[in-house]
Amino acid sequence: MNSGSSVPPRKKSLTVHYSLVQATYWMNYSVSLGFAAVYLQALGYNNTQLGGIIASGHLLSTLLGPWLASCIDRSDRVTAKKLAPLLLAFQTAALVIMLFYPVKGLLTTVLYSVYICLSTTDNTLNLKLYTDASYSGIPLDYGFARGIGSLAYVLSSVVLGILAESSPIRIPPLAGLLMTAFQLAAFLFIAGKVPDTAAVRDVPKGVTLPEFFRKNPRFCLHLLGMVLIYCAHLAIFSFLINITRNAGGNTRNMGFLTGYAAAIEIPVMLLFTRLFGKKDFGRLLRFSIVFFVFESAAIAAASNLTGLYLAFLLQAPAFALYTAASVPYVEKAISFEDSAKAQSLTYTTTALGSVLASLICGRLFDLLSVPATLWIATGICLIGAVIAFFGIETRKKD
């Protein structure tokens, strides 16, 4: 018998479970952000008003996400497992009201802002699950799971693009309710299999957000640069219907473009750990931010749908590579007790970028031509890339 062996049993991988979490999250995200313009414009909102709603939702998420993450880092009682069902319940309530009262006005403005806030903040809790699993020694391939998330985003975008063309007011909230239910089921499926590190006595408590900023100035510089990069990036995806129409397309074409862009990301994410798992994540991030600039410029230069499809090929070395490398980069660069805050702040750069994109570019789309707005966004992206490049730490060569 071998019962006296000191070799601990190998823990079962949770990659499949976490892939479901990522898939349902990004399917819901495709509704809340990808079809925000379709739904709200169908109700009579213009680009400036649409931009204000997206900005409000993301601004709220930049406050809620890091605050919840800080509470998780510093408390034994506040956990991702307890918070996720609560956030999804509020999300469901907002969608139900929008479904049965689809009218332009203050109520819809507030509810859609809340929907964006909650659907964005959900990922803070998903990332906490990943860091807890990793800290506990449970095998989990984040890049693969994130790739499955993009695949789900592709499928949902294509299907919703077709369905929403005939019913742009009813389909988005109905789809949001369905995706929220799937999201809750996936989260509960994995939650019991990941230990709460907050309950482990030898895990130190994290610092407050102001202390974290003072403690990690270079990391914060990187975050600042990424806010500007995402401002340009999300000026494209938040207003893709405008860009698609300018290139001669329609809502159906926008759905296919959104799905296509996500499909380009999938191979990089699925194979990231296998191809780049032993590389310097900091160098990979620097490489990716350069391609954000190239992609933004290529989309600004595209004059037809073929040009847009070619430009979106740069999603692979830009967004896909950055997304897959950023989570393990933060895991290595920041101490575990502050991991929830660090991961949340990294993801929050997309929300802050969206706030700027919505306020600035939403207005510019009303005042200027689509190409002019996109070239301004490319200039913002270039400035952000320079800042982010110097905020990233890389390993010294031997």
N, C-alpha and C positions, 0 to 999 in steps of 0.2 A: 504493500500500500504506500501511497505517496502523500498521505494527509499531513505529514510533518514538513512538507516543503515550504520554504520561505519565499518562493517566487509568487508574487501576487498574480491573480488571474487577469488575463487581458480584458479590458473593458470593451463592451460592445460599441461599435461605431453608431453615432446618431446622425450621420450625414443624410440618410434618407428622411428621417424625421424633420431635420432642420431644412431640408430642401422643400418640404411641404409648407413650412412656415414662410420661407422666402417666396414660394410660388403664390400663395394666397395673399401675402402682403403686396406683391407687385401687381397682381391682378386688380386689387382694390385701388392701388395707386394709379393704375392706368385709367380708372374711372374718375377719380377725384381730380387729377391734374390733366391727364391726357384728353379728357372730354369736357373739361370745365368750359372751354370756349364754345364748344358745340351746344351744350345745355344752356348756358347763360345768354349766349347770343340769340338762341331760339326764343328766349323769354323777353328779348328786347334790349339787353345790355349792350353798350358799345365797348370798344377796346379799352378806353380809359377806365370805365366802370369795372370791366372784367379784370383789368390789371389791379385795381384797388382791392377787389375781393381776394384775388390770389395773394396779393401782398399782405393783406390783413391776416389771412389764414396762416401764411408762413411766418409772419411776425409773431403771432401768438405761439406758434410751435417752437420758435427760437427761444421763447421764454419758458414754455411748459416743459419741453424736452430736457434741456440741461438742468432745470430745477428738479424734475423727477429723478434724473440721473444722480444729482448731488444727494438727494434724499436717500436713494438706494445705497450709495457709497458710504453714507454716514450713519445709517440706521439698521438695526437688526430686524425691525418689524416691517419696514417698507421694502417690498420685493417686486420684481418684474411679474412673478406669478400672480400676485394679488392685484396689481395695477392693470394688467392687460384686459381682463374681462370687464373691468369698470370703464376703461376707455372705449372699448368696442360697444358697450351698452349705450353710452352717450352718442356714439357714432350712428348706431341704429336708430335712435330716437330722431336725430336730425334728418336722416334719410326718409324716414316714414312721413314726417311732416312735409318735406319737399315733394314727395311722391303724390300726396293727396292735396297739396296746396301749391301748385306750380305757377306762382304769380310773381312778376317783378315787383320788388319793394323791399322795405327794411327787413322783414322777416327772412326772406330768401337770402338777402345779402349776409345777414348774421349767420344763418344756418349753414350756408355754403362755406363761409369763412371758418366756422367751427369744424365742418367736415374735413376741410383741407388740413386744419391744425391737428386734429386727432389722427387722421390717416398718415400724416407725416411723423407724428410723435410715436406712433406704434413701433416704428423701427428702432427707437431707443431701447425698448424692452426686448425686441428680438436680438439686438446686439449684446445686451446683457446676458441673455441665455447663452450666446456663443462664448463670451469671455468666461462665464462660470463653468461651462463644459470644458473649455480648454484648460482652465486653472485646475479642474478636478481630474485632469488626465484622460478625459473621454475623447476618443478620436472623432474629429469632425472636420471635414474638408469644406472650409468656408467658400472658396472659389467655385467649387462644383455646385454647392447649394445656391450660390448667387447666380450661377449660370442657369440653373433650373428656374430661378425667379425671372430671369430675362426671357426664357422660353415661354413661361406662362404669360408674361407681359405681351409677347408677340401674339400668341393665340387669342388672348382677350381683346387686344387692340384691333386685330383683323375682324373678329366676329362683331365687336361693338361698332366698328366703323361701318359695317354693312347694315346692322340693325338700326343704328341711330340715324341713318340717312332718312328712313321712313318715319321715325318717331323720336326726334331729338330731345323731346321734353320728358317722355315716359321712360325710355330705355336707360339713361344714366342712373337715376335713383333706384330703379329696379335692380340693375346690375350691381350697384353699390351694396344693396341689402344682401344679395346673394353672396357676393365676395366677402362681406363682413362675417356672415355665418360660417363660410369656409375657413376664414382666418381664425375665428374663435376655436373651431374644431381642431385645426392644425396646432394651435398654441397649446391647447389642453392635452393633445396627444403626446407632446414632447415634455411638457412642464414637469410631470412627475418623475421623469428620468434624469433630470439635471439637478444636482444638489444645490441648495441655497448656501452660497459661500458666506453670506452674512451671519449664518449660525455657527460658523467655524471660529473657535476662540482665538486661534493664532493669526487670523487675518486682520491686519491693522485697519483702522478706519481712515477714510479719505479726508482730504482737506476741503475747505469751502471753495466756492468758485473764484472769489477774488484771490485767495491764496494760491489756487491752481494757476491763475494767470501770471502771478508774480514768479511762481516757481518754474514756469515753462515758457519764457519769452520767445524763444525761437520757434517753438511749436505754434504759438499764437500768431507769429508772423506768417507761417505757412497757411494757417486758417484764414487770415486776412486776404492773402493772395487768392485762395480758392473761392472766397466769396465773390471776388471780381470775375474769376473764370466762370463760375456758375451763373453769374449775372448774364454773361454772353450766351452761355450754353442753354440756359432756360428761357432766354428771349426767343430762342429758336423753337423749343419744344412747347412752351406755354402758348405760343401764338403760331403754331405750325399750320393751322387752318388758313391764316393769312398768307403765309409763305407758299402753301400749296395752291391756293387760288391764284396768287400772283404768277405761278409757274404754269397755270392753265388747268389745274386739277379741281377736285371737289372733296366733300367729306369722305367718300369712299376711298379716294386716293390718299387722303390724310391718314386714314386707318391703316392702309397698306404701308405707307411710308413709316409710320410709327412702329409697326410690327417689323418691318425690314430693318430699321435702325437697331432695334433690340436684337434681332436675329444675328446681326453682325457681331454683337458683343458675346454671343453664347460660346463659340469655340474658345475664345481667350479665357473666359471665366471657368468653363468646364475643365480645361487643361492647365489652368494656372499653376496649381500646386505641383503637378507633374513636370511642367516645363520650367517654372521659375521659383519653385519652393525653396531652393538653396541659394537664390540670387540675393543681392543687396536690394531690399525693398525700397530704400531711399533713392537709389539710382533708377529704379523702375518708375518711381513717381515722377522724378525729374524728366525722364524720357516722355512720359505720358502727357505732362502739362504742355510740352512743346507742341504736341499734336492737337491739343485743344485749340491752339491758335490756328493751325493749318486747317482744321475742320471748319472753324467759324468763317475763315476767309473763303474757303471753297463753297460753302453754302451761300454766302453773300454774292459770290460770283455766278452762281447757277441761275440760268435764265429759263429753264424748262424742267420737266419732271425727270428726264434722263440725267440732267446735271445734278439734281438733288440726290438721286439714287447713287451716283458716283461719289458725291461729297460725303454721304453717310457711311461710306466704306471706312472713313477715318474714325468712326466710332470705336473700332477695334483697338488701335494703339492709343487712343485718347481716353474716352470715358471707361471702356471695359477694363483696360489695364490699370487705370487709376483706382477704380472701384475694387478690383480684386486685390490690389496690393496695399491699399490704404488701411484696411482692417488689421492684417498681420503687422503692418508697419507700426501702427499705434500700439498694438499689443506688446511689441518689443521696445518701443521708445518711451512708453509711459508706465509707471509702476501700477501693479494690479489694483491696489486700493483706490486708485483714481481712474480705473479703466472705464467705468460706466460714463463718467463725465467726459473723458477724452473721446470715446467712441461717439457719444451723443453730440459733442461739439463738432466733431469731424463731419458727421452727417448733417448737422445744423447749418453748415456752410451752404448746402444746397438750398435750404429754406431762406437764408439771408440773401443768397444770390437771386432767388426767385422774387423776393421783396423788391430788390433793386430793379430786376428785369421788368416786373409788373408795373412799378411806378414810373420808371424812366422810359422803357421801351414800349410799354402799353400806350403812353402818351405820344411817343414818337411815331408809332404805327398810325395814329390818327392824324398827325401833322405832316409826316414825310412819306416818301415812297418806301416800299418794303426793302429794296436794295440799299437805300440810304441808311435806314435804321439798322440793317444788318452790318453794314460797314462800321458804323459807330460802335456797335456791340463788339466787333472784332478788335477795335482799338482798346476797348475796356479789357477784353480778354488778354491782349498782349501785356498790358500793364500788370494785370493779376499774375500772369505767368512769370514775369520777372521777380515779383515779390515772393511768390510761392516757391520759386526755384531756390532762393537763398534761405528760405525757412526750413528746408528739408535737410535732415542730417543723414549722412552716408557713412558707411564703414570705411576706415582707412585701408588703403591697399598695403599688402605686406611688402 
